[in-house]
Amino acid sequence: MSSKFIGQQAAQELDEWLMDPAKGGFSVDQLMELAGLSVAQAVAREYPKENGGRVVVCAGPGNNGGDGLVAARHLFHFGYTVRVFYPKPTDKPLYKNLTTQLKSLDIPLVDSLDAALKEADVVVDALFGFSFKGDVRAPFDSVLKTLQSSRLPIVSIDIPSGWDVEKGNIRSPTLQPSTLVSLSVPKVGVRDFTGKHYLGGRFIPPQLADRLGFAVPRYEGCEQCVDVTGWVREV
């Protein structure tokens, strides 16, 4: 199978199509649930809990952060010890509900990233998604620097935080994750990503994929269903 990379505008149009009641019919919380579950599955495959099941999820204030909050919940149910660093929470009901779900499971929302990283085996980077533009501002500039220096394996959601969605790793500070979970379709900016690369996009309707000219995972019993950067697997 072949796939394609899409830019920021195309990614936004794809989300709009999916959430259009007359077209895709998805709600934002449905898409967030699917994204977070795919991330949790990728983490479980790459970093089995038997080899150290302590995860820190770093969540930003937007939809990428919401994906991370969902992933944290699923990872807890998969048997991982999970902490969440959420430095800039939003008052929007969707996100408040997600944090309530975490609190009901006694998943701690920690204030100190440094302390959390000392007791972690892997980090989930859910700070910025494909809508990110401009420079990395406080407090996230210091968060990225702390993650850079931690030497822990990092799993980024959709695009490594700080990377330009179109041009890739051109800013500072940015991350160099070991694993990437692209959502729906890989973005142009990760074309040269060399780590383990998963694709979570089985919910994309085939007719939409055909119209836009990209491939999505199909369940046919194959392990490596989409070959984009040399190692993209479906979740």
C-alpha positions as CSV (number, residue, x, y, z in Angstrom):
1,M,0.0,0.0,0.0
2,S,1.1,3.5,-0.6
3,S,0.3,6.7,1.4
4,K,0.9,10.4,1.1
5,F,1.9,13.1,3.5
6,I,-0.5,16.1,3.9
7,G,0.1,19.7,5.0
8,Q,-1.5,21.8,7.7
9,Q,-4.3,23.1,5.6
10,A,-5.2,19.6,4.3
11,A,-5.1,18.2,7.8
12,Q,-7.5,20.9,9.0
13,E,-9.8,20.3,6.1
14,L,-9.8,16.6,6.9
15,D,-10.8,17.2,10.5
16,E,-13.6,19.6,9.3
17,W,-14.9,16.9,6.9
18,L,-14.8,14.3,9.6
19,M,-16.7,16.5,12.1
20,D,-19.3,17.8,9.5
21,P,-22.7,16.3,10.5
22,A,-23.6,15.8,6.9
23,K,-20.3,14.2,5.9
24,G,-18.2,12.4,8.4
25,G,-20.6,12.7,11.3
26,F,-17.9,12.4,14.0
27,S,-17.8,14.5,17.2
28,V,-14.5,15.9,18.5
29,D,-14.6,13.7,21.6
30,Q,-15.1,10.6,19.4
31,L,-12.0,11.4,17.3
32,M,-10.1,12.2,20.5
33,E,-11.1,8.8,22.0
34,L,-9.9,7.0,18.8
35,A,-6.7,8.9,18.7
36,G,-5.9,8.4,22.4
37,L,-6.6,4.7,22.2
38,S,-4.3,4.3,19.1
39,V,-1.5,6.1,21.1
40,A,-2.0,3.8,24.1
41,Q,-1.8,0.7,21.8
42,A,1.4,2.0,20.2
43,V,3.0,2.6,23.6
44,A,1.9,-0.9,24.7
45,R,3.5,-2.5,21.6
46,E,6.8,-0.5,21.8
47,Y,7.2,-0.3,25.6
48,P,5.6,-3.4,27.2
49,K,4.8,-2.8,30.8
50,E,6.8,-5.8,31.8
51,N,9.9,-3.9,30.8
52,G,9.0,-0.9,32.9
53,G,5.4,0.4,32.9
54,R,5.8,3.9,34.2
55,V,4.5,6.6,31.9
56,V,4.4,10.3,32.1
57,V,2.0,12.0,29.7
58,C,2.8,15.7,28.9
59,A,-0.4,17.3,27.8
60,G,-0.9,20.7,26.1
61,P,-4.0,22.9,26.1
62,G,-5.4,21.8,22.8
63,N,-6.8,18.8,21.0
64,N,-3.3,17.1,21.0
65,G,-3.3,17.4,24.8
66,G,-6.8,15.9,24.9
67,D,-5.5,12.9,22.9
68,G,-2.8,12.5,25.6
69,L,-5.4,12.6,28.4
70,V,-7.4,9.9,26.7
71,A,-4.2,7.9,26.2
72,A,-3.4,8.2,29.9
73,R,-6.7,6.7,30.8
74,H,-6.3,3.7,28.4
75,L,-2.7,3.1,29.6
76,F,-3.9,2.9,33.2
77,H,-6.4,0.3,32.1
78,F,-3.6,-1.5,30.2
79,G,-1.8,-1.9,33.6
80,Y,0.6,1.0,33.4
81,T,1.5,3.4,36.2
82,V,0.6,6.8,34.7
83,R,1.2,10.4,35.7
84,V,0.0,13.4,33.8
85,F,1.8,16.7,33.5
86,Y,-0.8,19.3,32.4
87,P,0.7,22.7,33.0
88,K,-1.9,24.8,31.2
89,P,-5.4,23.2,31.6
90,T,-8.4,24.6,29.9
91,D,-11.9,25.2,31.3
92,K,-13.7,23.7,28.3
93,P,-16.1,21.0,29.4
94,L,-14.6,18.3,27.2
95,Y,-11.2,18.7,28.8
96,K,-12.6,19.1,32.3
97,N,-14.4,15.8,31.8
98,L,-11.2,14.1,30.7
99,T,-9.4,15.3,33.8
100,T,-12.3,14.2,36.0
101,Q,-12.0,10.7,34.4
102,L,-8.3,10.6,35.3
103,K,-9.0,11.7,38.9
104,S,-11.6,9.0,39.3
105,L,-8.9,6.5,38.6
106,D,-6.5,8.2,41.0
107,I,-4.1,9.1,38.1
108,P,-2.1,12.0,39.5
109,L,-1.8,15.3,37.7
110,V,1.7,16.3,38.8
111,D,3.1,19.8,39.2
112,S,6.8,18.9,38.8
113,L,7.8,17.4,35.5
114,D,11.4,16.9,36.7
115,A,10.2,14.8,39.7
116,A,7.8,12.8,37.5
117,L,10.5,12.0,34.9
118,K,12.8,10.5,37.6
119,E,10.2,7.8,38.1
120,A,9.3,7.2,34.5
121,D,10.3,4.7,31.8
122,V,8.6,6.4,28.8
123,V,7.1,9.8,28.0
124,V,4.1,10.6,25.8
125,D,4.4,14.0,24.1
126,A,0.9,15.4,23.7
127,L,1.9,19.1,23.8
128,F,1.3,20.4,20.3
129,G,-0.5,19.0,17.3
130,F,-0.8,20.0,13.6
131,S,-2.4,23.3,14.3
132,F,0.7,24.6,16.1
133,K,2.3,27.7,14.6
134,G,5.0,30.2,15.6
135,D,7.5,30.0,18.4
136,V,7.3,27.8,21.4
137,R,6.4,30.1,24.4
138,A,6.4,29.7,28.1
139,P,5.9,27.4,29.9
140,F,6.3,24.9,27.1
141,D,9.8,26.1,26.0
142,S,11.2,24.9,29.3
143,V,9.0,21.8,29.2
144,L,10.6,20.8,25.8
145,K,14.1,21.5,27.2
146,T,13.5,19.3,30.2
147,L,12.2,16.5,28.0
148,Q,15.2,16.9,25.6
149,S,17.6,16.4,28.5
150,S,15.7,13.5,30.2
151,R,17.1,10.8,27.8
152,L,13.8,8.8,28.2
153,P,12.1,7.4,25.2
154,I,9.4,9.7,23.9
155,V,6.3,8.9,22.0
156,S,4.9,11.9,20.1
157,I,1.3,12.2,19.0
158,D,0.8,13.2,15.4
159,I,3.9,15.4,15.1
160,P,6.8,15.9,17.5
161,S,6.1,19.0,19.6
162,G,8.0,22.1,18.3
163,W,8.3,20.7,14.8
164,D,6.9,22.7,11.9
165,V,4.0,20.8,10.4
166,E,5.2,21.7,6.8
167,K,9.0,21.9,7.2
168,G,9.8,19.5,10.0
169,N,12.5,20.0,12.7
170,I,13.6,23.6,12.1
171,R,12.9,25.2,15.5
172,S,14.5,25.2,18.8
173,P,13.7,23.8,21.3
174,T,12.1,20.7,19.7
175,L,12.0,17.0,20.5
176,Q,13.6,14.0,18.9
177,P,11.1,11.2,19.8
178,S,11.9,7.6,19.5
179,T,8.3,6.8,18.3
180,L,5.7,8.8,16.5
181,V,2.0,8.0,16.2
182,S,0.6,9.9,13.2
183,L,-3.2,10.4,13.3
184,S,-5.4,9.9,10.2
185,V,-2.6,10.7,7.7
186,P,1.1,11.5,8.2
187,K,2.0,15.1,8.0
188,V,4.5,16.6,5.6
189,G,6.8,17.7,8.4
190,V,7.5,14.2,9.5
191,R,8.6,12.9,6.1
192,D,12.2,12.5,7.4
193,F,11.4,11.1,10.8
194,T,13.6,8.0,11.3
195,G,12.1,6.5,14.5
196,K,9.4,3.9,14.9
197,H,6.3,5.3,13.1
198,Y,2.7,4.1,13.7
199,L,-0.4,5.3,12.0
200,G,-3.8,5.5,13.7
201,G,-6.4,6.1,11.1
202,R,-8.6,3.0,10.6
203,F,-11.7,5.2,11.1
204,I,-11.1,7.2,7.9
205,P,-13.9,6.3,5.4
206,P,-12.4,4.6,2.3
207,Q,-14.3,6.9,-0.1
208,L,-12.7,10.0,1.6
209,A,-9.2,8.4,1.5
210,D,-9.7,7.6,-2.2
211,R,-10.9,11.1,-3.0
212,L,-8.0,12.7,-1.3
213,G,-5.5,10.2,-2.6
214,F,-4.1,8.6,0.5
215,A,-4.1,5.1,2.0
216,V,-5.4,4.2,5.5
217,P,-4.8,1.1,7.5
218,R,-7.0,-1.9,6.6
219,Y,-7.4,-4.9,8.8
220,E,-6.1,-7.8,6.6
221,G,-4.0,-9.6,9.2
222,C,-0.9,-7.7,8.1
223,E,1.6,-6.3,10.6
224,Q,3.0,-3.6,8.3
225,C,0.0,-2.2,6.5
226,V,1.3,1.2,5.5
227,D,4.8,1.9,4.3
228,V,5.5,5.6,4.6
229,T,8.9,6.2,6.2
230,G,10.1,2.6,6.2
231,W,8.3,1.6,9.3
232,V,4.7,2.6,9.8
233,R,2.3,0.1,11.4
234,E,-1.4,0.3,12.0
235,V,-3.1,0.8,15.3
